[in-house]
């Protein structure tokens, strides 16, 4: 099983869905924010306060690659909302596994963040209110989420339903891969048979290079 990356804005449910999907697929679960906390002992807010957002983005990119390297047998990886800002991160995730974008309306994201007591602990990206920030950030990042993802999932659904849809998409991918492999093998066997077929000489006599037509 390849790596499965979950991308999307804050409060779209990447961690909740990721844990549930990992359990159903019997795969490890990893979260880039949690990895940074465990490896540095610092929260996102503390890293940003010390190194600014550019410093945090560099650490975030390193965390993505470290997690991928430590799970060669596959894992479900929940990424930070800004992971897609780096073009190399986008290319890395697409090349290393399957990317699912958890999309949800601004109103749903705002409602979730408004009811989350940990929201105030996350540094603001724009300095504005929650609703304005979510709307602005999502507008800027939406093309990047769409560009990165192989599949889109409706994050406003119940996590169990989202996991079911994700598993259906993965099964479809596995079926397509198996069919492509079988077709490739069939074409290979056909080519082998063609190579074994005897080659018959042209029954026509070769023209004399010194005949009258050559003059």
C-alpha positions as CSV (number, residue, x, y, z in Angstrom):
1,X,0.0,0.0,0.0
2,X,1.5,3.4,-1.0
3,X,1.4,6.5,1.2
4,X,-1.9,8.3,1.4
5,X,-1.7,12.0,1.9
6,X,-4.6,14.1,3.2
7,X,-4.5,17.8,2.2
8,X,-6.9,20.6,2.9
9,X,-7.5,23.7,5.1
10,X,-7.7,23.8,8.9
11,X,-10.7,22.1,10.4
12,X,-11.5,20.0,7.3
13,X,-11.0,16.9,9.4
14,X,-7.6,15.6,8.1
15,X,-6.6,14.2,11.5
16,X,-10.0,12.7,12.4
17,X,-10.5,11.1,9.0
18,X,-6.8,10.1,8.8
19,X,-7.0,8.2,12.1
20,X,-10.2,6.4,11.1
21,X,-8.9,5.6,7.6
22,X,-5.7,4.2,9.1
23,X,-7.6,2.0,11.4
24,X,-9.8,0.6,8.6
25,X,-6.8,0.0,6.3
26,X,-4.6,-1.3,9.2
27,X,-1.9,1.3,8.4
28,X,0.1,3.6,10.6
29,X,-1.1,7.2,11.0
30,X,1.1,10.3,11.0
31,X,0.4,14.0,11.3
32,X,3.1,16.5,10.2
33,X,2.1,19.0,13.0
34,X,2.3,16.3,15.6
35,X,5.6,15.1,14.2
36,X,7.0,18.6,14.6
37,X,5.7,18.8,18.2
38,X,7.2,15.4,19.1
39,X,10.6,16.0,17.3
40,X,11.1,19.6,18.4
41,X,9.1,19.9,21.6
42,X,7.5,23.1,20.1
43,X,4.0,23.8,19.0
44,X,3.3,25.4,15.7
45,X,2.7,28.8,17.4
46,X,6.1,28.5,19.2
47,X,8.0,27.6,16.0
48,X,6.4,30.6,14.2
49,X,7.2,32.9,17.1
50,X,10.8,31.8,17.0
51,X,11.4,31.4,13.3
52,X,8.5,33.0,11.5
53,X,6.3,31.3,9.0
54,X,9.1,30.7,6.5
55,X,11.0,28.8,9.2
56,X,8.0,26.8,10.0
57,X,7.4,26.0,6.3
58,X,10.9,24.6,6.0
59,X,10.4,22.4,9.1
60,X,7.1,21.3,7.8
61,X,8.6,20.2,4.4
62,X,11.3,18.3,6.3
63,X,8.7,16.6,8.4
64,X,6.8,15.5,5.3
65,X,9.9,13.8,3.9
66,X,10.9,12.3,7.2
67,X,7.5,10.7,7.7
68,X,7.5,9.3,4.2
69,X,11.0,7.8,4.6
70,X,10.0,6.2,7.9
71,X,7.0,4.4,6.4
72,X,8.1,2.5,3.4
73,X,5.2,0.1,3.8
74,X,2.7,2.8,3.6
75,X,0.8,5.1,6.0
76,X,-2.0,7.7,6.2
77,X,-0.4,11.2,6.5
78,X,-2.4,14.2,7.6
79,X,-0.6,17.4,6.4
80,X,-0.7,20.9,7.5
81,X,-3.0,23.3,5.7
82,X,-0.1,25.1,4.1
83,X,1.8,22.1,2.9
84,X,0.7,22.6,-0.7
85,X,2.3,26.1,-0.8
86,X,5.6,24.6,-1.7
87,X,5.7,23.3,-5.3
88,X,8.2,20.6,-4.3
89,X,5.9,19.4,-1.6
90,X,3.1,19.1,-4.1
91,X,5.2,17.1,-6.5
92,X,6.6,15.0,-3.8
93,X,3.2,13.9,-2.5
94,X,1.9,13.1,-5.9
95,X,4.9,11.1,-6.8
96,X,5.1,9.2,-3.5
97,X,1.4,8.1,-3.2
98,X,-2.2,9.0,-3.5
99,X,-3.4,12.5,-2.4
100,X,-6.9,13.2,-1.2
101,X,-8.2,16.7,-0.8
102,X,-10.8,17.1,1.9
103,X,-12.9,20.0,0.8
104,X,-15.6,21.8,2.8
105,X,-17.6,25.1,2.5
106,X,-16.2,28.1,4.3
107,X,-19.2,28.1,6.6
108,X,-18.5,24.6,7.7
109,X,-14.8,25.4,8.4
110,X,-15.7,28.6,10.3
111,X,-18.3,26.7,12.5
112,X,-15.8,24.0,13.4
113,X,-13.0,26.5,14.2
114,X,-15.4,28.7,16.3
115,X,-16.3,25.7,18.4
116,X,-12.6,24.5,18.9
117,X,-11.0,25.8,22.0
118,X,-7.5,25.3,20.5
119,X,-8.2,27.7,17.6
120,X,-6.7,30.6,19.6
121,X,-3.5,28.7,20.0
122,X,-2.8,28.7,16.3
123,X,-1.1,31.8,15.0
124,X,-3.1,33.9,12.6
125,X,-2.1,33.9,8.9
126,X,-3.8,37.2,8.0
127,X,-4.4,39.0,11.3
128,X,-8.1,39.1,10.6
129,X,-11.1,37.3,12.1
130,X,-11.7,33.5,11.7
131,X,-14.3,33.9,8.9
132,X,-12.3,36.4,6.9
133,X,-9.1,34.4,7.3
134,X,-10.6,31.1,6.3
135,X,-12.3,32.7,3.2
136,X,-9.1,34.5,2.1
137,X,-6.7,31.6,2.7
138,X,-9.0,29.1,1.1
139,X,-9.4,31.3,-2.0
140,X,-5.6,31.5,-2.3
141,X,-4.9,27.8,-1.7
142,X,-7.9,26.2,-3.5
143,X,-6.1,25.9,-6.9
144,X,-3.1,24.3,-5.1
145,X,-5.3,21.7,-3.3
146,X,-7.0,20.9,-6.6
147,X,-3.7,20.7,-8.5
148,X,-2.1,18.4,-5.9
149,X,-5.0,16.0,-5.2
150,X,-5.7,12.8,-7.2
151,X,-9.1,12.6,-5.5
152,X,-11.6,15.0,-3.8
153,X,-13.6,14.1,-0.7
154,X,-16.5,16.0,0.7
155,X,-15.3,16.9,4.2
156,X,-18.7,18.0,5.3
157,X,-19.8,14.3,5.4
158,X,-19.5,12.1,8.5
159,X,-15.9,10.7,8.9
160,X,-17.2,7.2,8.4
161,X,-18.7,8.1,5.1
162,X,-15.6,9.9,4.0
163,X,-13.5,6.8,4.8
164,X,-15.9,4.7,2.8
165,X,-15.5,7.0,-0.2
166,X,-11.8,7.0,0.1
167,X,-11.6,3.2,0.3
168,X,-13.8,3.0,-2.8
169,X,-11.5,5.3,-4.7
170,X,-8.5,3.2,-3.6
171,X,-10.1,0.0,-4.7
172,X,-10.9,1.5,-8.1
173,X,-7.2,2.5,-8.4
174,X,-6.1,-1.0,-7.5
175,X,-8.5,-2.5,-10.1
176,X,-7.3,-0.1,-12.8
177,X,-3.6,-0.9,-11.9
178,X,-4.4,-4.7,-12.1
179,X,-6.1,-4.3,-15.4
180,X,-3.3,-2.3,-16.8
181,X,-0.8,-4.9,-15.7
182,X,-2.8,-7.7,-17.3
183,X,-3.0,-5.8,-20.5
184,X,0.7,-5.1,-20.5
185,X,1.4,-8.8,-19.9
186,X,-0.9,-9.7,-22.8
187,X,0.8,-7.3,-25.1
188,X,4.2,-8.6,-24.0
189,X,3.2,-12.2,-24.8
190,X,1.9,-11.1,-28.2
191,X,5.2,-9.5,-29.0
192,X,7.0,-12.7,-28.0
193,X,4.9,-14.8,-30.2
194,X,5.4,-12.4,-33.1
195,X,9.2,-12.6,-32.6
196,X,9.0,-16.4,-32.8
197,X,7.1,-16.4,-36.1
198,X,9.3,-17.5,-39.1
199,X,10.3,-14.9,-41.5
200,X,9.7,-15.9,-45.2
201,X,11.8,-14.5,-48.0
202,X,10.2,-12.4,-50.7
203,X,9.4,-14.8,-53.5
204,X,10.3,-12.1,-56.1
205,X,13.8,-12.3,-57.5
206,X,16.0,-9.4,-56.4
207,X,16.6,-7.0,-59.3
208,X,20.1,-7.0,-60.8
209,X,21.9,-3.9,-59.6
210,X,23.7,-3.9,-62.9
211,X,20.7,-4.3,-65.1
212,X,19.4,-1.8,-67.6
213,X,17.3,0.0,-65.0
214,X,20.4,0.9,-63.1
215,X,21.9,2.8,-66.0
